[in-house]
Amino acid sequence: MYSTRIAIETLIPPQFVLQALDDNGDGTATPKKIMKTAKLADHDGMVKASWGNLEYTKGNDYIVKHGPGDYGVVKTDIFAKTYDKSKERK
């Protein structure tokens, strides 16, 4: 059985691990908190992600901007569990 650390070191390039994850000091890591822009879809459509086209539906998905020209689509229930809206603009 492989440990999470071995799996991460084997599957993910080290530079990505250092850029994207914080070391918890106990053999585990958590994603870095990165400010992103997101909007609840107000119509049905499609965005281009770095890995392909993603469809979204009005009121059911958030469109998340990960970086310049890189977008993702996240279902509202997953968005609520995954993203911190404390910096939300009013």
Buried (B, 14 or more C-beta within 10 A) or exposed (E): EEEEEEEBEEEEEEEEBEEEBEEEEEEEBEEEEEEBEBEEBEEEBEBEBEEEEBEBEEEEBBBBBBEEEEBBBBBEEEBEEEBEEEEEEE
